């Protein structure tokens, strides 16, 4: 029985993370679509192993002609999607008494993973310039400072959510966040090394 429940919670947690990443990429795709660089904004590339998720396919020829301002909007859209779902849901959950259940585990995980993803972009990708923050640097580098400060606020919210989560979920969230952060750091290292080799 317990093995089955652990498996169910794992699947639900993975599902929540998958949806979070899918929504992040859809946000990029929606802005690409606005600039006529993508036909189907809800068709994005998110493999089951989650790495190398992108808003592809896009019209690369048209995308090359986007201005720095337009690329900024494309880049920041994913983070805005994370904050759009993560912050209001976190405030709601932190101010609501609820009994732990599989459905609430999905909602709580969905919220927490949105915040974790936003925080990693706003802080790690900001300090070690990469990914979506590159478009910020090219458009208005000064924006990296307020975005980093927002990221610190989001990290605070993540910590509060973990502390306030039901005791039986807490270790799962701590391990999950550690794994997500480790994958991001390794991913950034490998990406940087690959660029240096090229």
Secondary structure, 3 states (H helix, E strand, C coil): CHHHHHHHHHHHHHHHHHHHHHHHHHHHHHHHHHCCCCCCCCCCECCCCCCCCECCCCCHHHHCCCCHHHHHHHHHHHHHHHHHHHHHHHHHHHCCCCCCCHHHHHHHHHHHHHHHHHHHHHCHHHHCCCCCHHHHHHHHCCHHHHHHHHHHHHHHHHHHHHHHCCHHHHHHHHHHHHHHHHHHHHHHHHHHHHHHHC
